[in-house]
Amino acid sequence: MLKVLIADDEQKICQLIEKLVCWEDLGMQVATTAENGVEALEMIQCGCRRLSGYHCSC
């Protein structure tokens, strides 16, 4: 199952995206959300524990 990171500066938009899409039907799971693109990139680069398959190089 693929892990999904949703990023938007509006928390309500992140919540809406998470609820509107049937992630399981797509073979995906929402792992976490980020407040902006920079935070999302840092989570991916530093191996956010909820995003399996990434290794921290920080």
C-alpha contacts under 8 A as a table, 3 or more apart, distances in Angstrom:
res1	aa1	res2	aa2	distance
1	M	27	G	5.35
1	M	28	M	5.32
1	M	29	Q	6.85
2	L	27	G	6.42
2	L	28	M	4.61
2	L	29	Q	6.23
3	K	28	M	5.78
3	K	29	Q	5.05
3	K	30	V	5.84
3	K	31	A	5.57
3	K	51	L	6.24
3	K	52	S	7.53
4	V	28	M	6.68
4	V	29	Q	5.83
4	V	30	V	4.55
4	V	31	A	5.47
4	V	32	T	7.10
4	V	51	L	7.92
5	L	30	V	6.15
5	L	31	A	5.87
5	L	32	T	5.22
5	L	33	T	5.42
5	L	34	A	7.22
5	L	40	A	7.31
6	I	14	C	6.15
6	I	17	I	7.79
6	I	18	E	7.73
6	I	30	V	7.43
6	I	32	T	6.62
6	I	33	T	4.65
6	I	34	A	6.24
7	A	14	C	6.64
7	A	33	T	5.61
7	A	34	A	4.58
7	A	35	E	5.83
7	A	36	N	5.47
7	A	37	G	6.15
7	A	40	A	6.30
8	D	11	Q	6.80
8	D	13	I	6.72
8	D	14	C	6.06
8	D	34	A	6.54
8	D	35	E	5.35
8	D	36	N	5.15
8	D	37	G	7.22
9	D	34	A	7.79
9	D	35	E	4.67
9	D	36	N	5.04
10	E	13	I	5.36
10	E	14	C	6.69
10	E	35	E	6.98
11	Q	14	C	5.10
11	Q	15	Q	6.29
11	Q	35	E	6.95
12	K	15	Q	5.05
12	K	16	L	6.10
13	I	16	L	4.94
13	I	17	I	6.12
14	C	17	I	5.23
14	C	18	E	6.15
14	C	33	T	6.83
15	Q	18	E	5.08
15	Q	19	K	6.20
16	L	19	K	5.17
16	L	20	L	5.91
17	I	20	L	5.30
17	I	21	V	6.29
18	E	21	V	6.05
18	E	23	W	7.98
18	E	30	V	7.10
19	K	22	C	7.41
22	C	25	D	5.64
22	C	26	L	6.91
23	W	26	L	5.18
23	W	27	G	6.42
23	W	28	M	4.95
23	W	29	Q	5.72
23	W	30	V	7.27
24	E	27	G	4.95
24	E	28	M	5.24
24	E	29	Q	6.21
25	D	28	M	7.40
30	V	33	T	7.94
31	A	50	R	5.62
31	A	51	L	6.33
32	T	50	R	6.96
33	T	40	A	7.71
34	A	37	G	7.29
34	A	39	E	5.83
34	A	40	A	5.30
35	E	39	E	6.49
35	E	40	A	7.57
36	N	39	E	5.45
36	N	40	A	6.30
37	G	40	A	4.95
37	G	41	L	6.09
38	V	41	L	5.16
38	V	42	E	6.22
39	E	42	E	5.08
39	E	43	M	6.17
40	A	43	M	5.09
40	A	44	I	6.31
41	L	44	I	5.13
41	L	45	Q	6.01
42	E	45	Q	5.06
42	E	46	C	5.80
43	M	46	C	5.35
43	M	47	G	5.88
43	M	48	C	4.91
44	I	47	G	5.22
44	I	48	C	6.13
44	I	51	L	7.38
44	I	54	Y	6.80
45	Q	48	C	7.94
45	Q	54	Y	7.41
45	Q	55	H	7.49
45	Q	56	C	6.32
45	Q	57	S	6.93
45	Q	58	C	7.54
46	C	54	Y	7.62
46	C	55	H	6.62
46	C	56	C	4.18
46	C	57	S	6.08
46	C	58	C	5.82
47	G	51	L	6.56
47	G	52	S	7.56
47	G	53	G	7.86
47	G	54	Y	4.72
47	G	55	H	4.87
47	G	56	C	4.73
48	C	51	L	5.35
48	C	52	S	7.70
48	C	54	Y	7.48
49	R	52	S	6.44
51	L	54	Y	6.52
